[in-house]
Amino acid sequence: MTTAFDHKAFVQSLTPLPGVYRMLDGNGQVLYVGKARNLKRRVASYFRARPESAKVRSLVAQIQSIEVTVTHTEGEALILESHLIKHHRPRYNVLLRDDKGYPYIHLSADPFPRLSLHRGARRAPGRYFGPYPNATAAREALQLIQRVFQLRPCENSFFRNRSRPCLQYQIKRCTAPCTGLISAADYEYDVSNAVRLLEGRSSELLEVLMERMEQAASELRFENAAQYRDQIAQLRQLQERQHVSGERGDLDVLAVVTAGGSACVQVFYFRAGQLQGNNSYFPQVPAEESAAAILSAFMGQYYLNKDSPAELIVNQPLADADWLASALSERCGYRVTIRHRVRGERERWLQMAQQNAEQALHGHHASQAGMQRRFAALQEVLGLAHPPNRLECFDISHTQGEATVAACVVFNREGAQKSSYRRYNIRDVTAGDDYAAMQQALERRYSRHSETAAPLPDVLFIDGGKGQLARARTVLQTLQINEITLIGIAKGPERRPGQESLYLSDSHQPIILPSDSAALHLIQQIRDEAHRFAVAGHRNRRAKQRNTSVLEGIAGIGPKRRQGLLKHFGGLQQLARAGTEDIAQVEGISPELAQRIYDAFHPNNP
């Protein structure tokens, strides 16, 4: 929801460059993927005072975080947006885009290959180049290549039945291989040059053509030299290849940047020559650690439990690159290379990864600054002598008393500390008794705090009103813990966010903060995280219980006796209907054990 997401701080950290943004909900699910010519301006437009439509208002209300990927061009953003939408299938994108896919240029596998525009499934033999950001860009590239190299554009049925050249030959768009006006070797030479260009090796192709132009001129073949000259001029008009395309196999591009005692490692994933996505990682780093050492340590851990692609490109020279490559090669079963000095397309990819790492680290610092502001606002609201360092929040989740789970989440000034989260399976309480469930969870968390490494929180939030708060206060008093500020979070009218009431343990009057309060945003964030964590634990426990036989929870019933009971009665339903005398007739079941089995199936009987 928007109140828990500090969009102002996030927008301030954004760049005006083009790119792709991904809006996520509280569970990390992608809600919407969009592209932007100017990321800062486009993302900011969602948070106007009055959103442009009900759909946008609904989307913005669910946003908990936004991830961005900076690209070099708008075309790259367009292509990456398509990949991400197809991968994540966000529900706010479903009605906005068709699924035709982006166009390719297809070079057929015929003896005299045909060059054509292609869209859809790539089933026909041959090579495919792209994707291109739109059909216009693909057609412009195709037309220029045909003007330069004059490869045939016609269908095979038309090509096989020609007895004389067609109009394409007359306007110098084809060399008429259908009538033998060009040899197979010369046509193959033109095809190889076209492939060079489509693969992005335009500099190499230009050098070859310039050498041939100079050779033709020195041999006084001025007409041929003029043709090469025209080809060179036309090639320079070809729009630059998109950096997210190419047929270069699988590789990862890793860039690390450091600033302000923090580090960000950006990983870009290229599969089959296409950028599939990227991730930002913020490892904990010792003071004065070099960027190269950070990247080396990160790679060793990151690829420990996953296969590495055959090529890794990094923005820092690694002292142990050979050792690391050897270790990854041994683990993966194929040769892995780590490259630092790259050129051409790979150099542009590396620059893009580094640019995104810088942007992500800047945003990370901005979010940390926002968290510091929220903690300072909470200190002011609660009247604390010092800003709190550790916050904990408890919530209870169950379905009509079934599979009750309590969850504890922890926040510090850097944000959520998920390694400190805890869940408690609640047992031996009356079904649906949230007070008793909360009491059990608090006792289990704080009765042994001196024996654990987990420190006490400065502020403890209880998701509930006066009743839950009173029970929590009783538990802390019993445990003689007096240094914790205790707060109950009661939901507002109609459970609408922004209207919560806060109850302090030593006050009877609730505190109602304005909806734009930074302290309220922090409280909502930690409350929502506790609710999410508790619900996930409850669902897991409920699913496990429903997949577990009642017999498994009875002391004295092992696999052999369980099998004998089911075989004797023909299933659980028949066993549940049986009396103690019938159960006791099964081999290995005593009257006392038969009574326990009967009681397990009939817990409410006197």
Helices and strands as residue ranges (DSSP letters): G 2-4, H 7-13, E 19-24, E 30-36, H 39-45, H 54-62, E 65-70, H 74-88, E 104-108, E 115-118, E 126-129, H 135-149, H 156-160, H 167-170, G 177-179, H 184-198, H 202-218, H 222-235, E 251-259, E 262-271, E 274-281, H 291-302, E 311-314, H 321-332, E 337-339, H 344-382, E 390-399, E 402-412, E 415-416, G 418-420, E 422-425, H 434-446, G 449-451, E 459-463, H 466-478, E 485-490, G 493-495, E 501-504, H 518-546, G 550-553, H 559-569, H 572-577, H 580-584, H 591-601
